[in-house]
Amino acid sequence: MDAPNDLELRSTLARLREDHRDLDAAISALEMAAIPNRIQLQRLKKRKLAIKDQLSRLEALLVPDIIA
């Protein structure tokens, strides 16, 4: 199995960061609603957390292993 190259990783990271920002804006807007939809808020927050986890994993792949 080939490891993804840096360019693909960086592209994926950029897309995920944008998705994360979009979800953050959607969550903020939904929280400001007169009667926020709690179920939808919970789903958006779960999606945002999943994206954050993906970001962490992919960023770790870009950091070289350095033995100190």
Long-range contacts (C-beta under 8 A, 24 or more apart in sequence): 3-61, 4-61, 6-62, 9-58, 9-61, 9-62, 10-62, 12-58, 13-55, 13-58, 13-59, 13-62, 16-51, 16-54, 16-55, 16-58, 17-55, 19-51, 20-48, 20-51, 20-52, 20-55, 23-47, 23-48, 23-51, 24-48
